[in-house]
Amino acid sequence: MAYINDNFTKIQHRYLFAEIAKRVAAYKEANPAAKIISLGIGDVTQPLASAVTQAMKKAVDDCTTTQNFHGYGPEQGYDFLRSKIIENDYAKRGISLTVDEIFISDGAKSDLGNIGDILSVNNIIGVTDPVYPVYVDTNSMAGRTIKYIPCTAENGFTGDIPSEKIDVMYLCFPNNPTGAVITRQGLKQWVDYALKNDTLILYDSAYEAFITDPAIPHSIYEIDGSKECAIEFRSFSKTAGFTGIRCGYTVIPNELKIQSESGKRVALNPVWNRRQCSKFNGASYISQRGAEAVFSAEGYSQTRATIQYYLTNAQIIRDSLSKSGLEVFGGENAPYIWVRTPEHDSWKFFDHLLHRAQVVVTPGAGFGPSGEGYIRITAFGTRENTKEAIERIERSL
Amino acid sequence: MAYINDNFTKIQHRYLFAEIAKRVAAYKEANPAAKIISLGIGDVTQPLASAVTQAMKKAVDDCTTTQNFHGYGPEQGYDFLRSKIIENDYAKRGISLTVDEIFISDGAKSDLGNIGDILSVNNIIGVTDPVYPVYVDTNSMAGRTIKYIPCTAENGFTGDIPSEKIDVMYLCFPNNPTGAVITRQGLKQWVDYALKNDTLILYDSAYEAFITDPAIPHSIYEIDGSKECAIEFRSFSKTAGFTGIRCGYTVIPNELKIQSESGKRVALNPVWNRRQCSKFNGASYISQRGAEAVFSAEGYSQTRATIQYYLTNAQIIRDSLSKSGLEVFGGENAPYIWVRTPEHDSWKFFDHLLHRAQVVVTPGAGFGPSGEGYIRITAFGTRENTKEAIERIERSL
């Protein structure tokens, strides 16, 4: 008799964005003429860089001839992309990595979820709270216990180093949803904690491209000792608008080892490689050629211009809502603005903005207990929509 | 202290194709001038259909404007593709499905591995032997026990219905690696067994496009009662040459329920949906537009012509090796030819063909105990390489 993974019968039924979609659909049905603007889900709106689309068209052309046809690629990704990543995202910041330490994937979300495959279900998982729901949901599905580390205005949204021991710790800076960043000194405290407690850090730096302040680290590998305790996850989704194209990557340094039941130290890099070879067939060749073009001179300047566009949106949101008397956080080295709600009920404020301003945001409570009392606004809208949404919000207050 | 999933320390270290690659690399190093032909790994060689590449270029163009830009798609895939699948792959064969029963993915390998996420680790897994290594490896990684059901020339390579109870049974027809097909009557026996024993069938029909005999079922859903016991996996990899493009799909009928620990029957469709929403972000928009074009009149006739090209290769391989006195199976409704080796040692025959004919095949032993004494040859080469490889093999015997 076939049995289900019973953890699925125990996890919370509704995914945050599904609940939002449901409320929006209900409002739309009641108000079919309403022009709703969404600054809720963190999807980009600007076209892809022309360097990227040209490269992808060339990749499509490759597949029209027997000579240039690309079938199965390496499960780990093509070296043409892995070497560009090493050169541009790491070597230029003084971080030394080799191609076998880079695994190309179809996006950070897949890898952040699937990484659990290689970890014991008995690990205690730590997450900063509020938290990207994927960390919690994917570990709950595997039956792991989760500890929430509150990130509030009082501790600068970076979380206090825990006194208890955590086996696997998710960190995300610039943070989704708070837009908070962490200093080198702050990140060094987490690395020191991890080295002392033999904690594995899963470092999500999907938003590093939005960092403008040179004092803020882009990679956890800027911190000494981190290669022995951290995996880093990155994505082209927000760096280059690849949310529909699907390409990301995961870095597992060769130095990184964790414990087996027998007490042996096991290197994670070959274990993840084994997982990927059995459960993944590589990211699309076209997506990988597109990602490669992000690192060309033209691709770099084009994608940076788009990031600047979104950062300007963030600035507009921050400034306007501040002037309206709301307390705002984030949005300076990140595409997310974290806004304290007038009353301590984020779904109530969500409903207020939907009904009074026809603007969709994300209620902080959906990100965890410490998200209550806040909403998340994204800077990924068009300028026009962003300005109009903010004006409507101001009028509704 | 972070702990590894200890199953990874217990599984066999080397993946079949990695071992082949190693032996080929060693031969190449010793014989740098040798012109090696690979009929080993099942990768396609023919260009994509022009209908597909045109659709993908248009999809790239969509991403150059704000109006037509496609960011995050539905995790389940776009309805434009799901509805085409229902109409062409199922409705035309009298099978009724709805869009919510189709989940688009980045390929069947991902789904065949990841489906384990929603199943208890205590399930006893059945596989037909010889077997596509992904079924065994991914379940071993999760710590599941695997039973091998021998598929030999004596039972027509379809496996005897087991007397013992199996919780989850993988079936693949047309089969990789043997090229065997199953009749409706044969498949009905498996469905009856599953319904009687509450077994979940995972039906891999990645090669159904190679079926030419109208008596052979393309889908398990052609068999009554199968919607209550089977998940079906399909891929555009071999149907349309998408090995580098990445697109496949999984069908989970709404009727399909399995047991929870509490004794409740749980529908698998919403559980897989929950898994996908948390661990996957949809297949590339470009790949999905390419897959959609496979169902256009032009795309259909172009992709069918390529399948016919490979089937002709298969015919050439079958006929030639038979004349040379080798016993051959498969290759008539499948792209794989399963050849009995002159001596009962498939790695030895592999080495013979590599060293004496400079042809790479896949040793049957790599697919499981019952694969010993056979090699797999694929029909996915170019005509020229296929002919030359077969001539060389004949000369080497």
Interface residues (C-beta under 8 A of the other chain):
Chain A: M1 A2 Y3 I4 N5 D6 F8 T9 I11 Y15 A18 I41 D43 V44 T45 Q46 P47 L48 S50 T53 M56 K57 V60 D61 C63 T64 T65 T66 F69 H70 G71 Y72 G73 D106 G107 K109 S110 G113 N114 D117 I118 L119 S120 V121 N122 N123 P133 V134 D137 T138 M141 K165 D167 V168 N197 D198 T199 L200 G241 T243 G244 I245 R246 I258 Q259 S260 E261 S262 K264 V266 L268 V271 R274 R275 C277 S278 K279 F280 N281 G282 A283 S284 Y285 I286 S287 T382
Chain B: M1 A2 Y3 I4 N5 D6 F8 T9 I11 Y15 A18 I41 D43 V44 T45 Q46 P47 L48 S50 T53 M56 K57 V60 D61 C63 T64 T65 T66 F69 H70 G71 Y72 G73 D106 G107 K109 S110 G113 N114 D117 I118 L119 S120 V121 N122 N123 P133 V134 D137 T138 M141 A142 K165 D167 V168 N197 D198 T199 L200 G241 T243 G244 I245 R246 I258 Q259 S260 E261 S262 K264 V266 L268 V271 R274 R275 C277 S278 K279 F280 N281 G282 A283 S284 Y285 I286 S287 T382
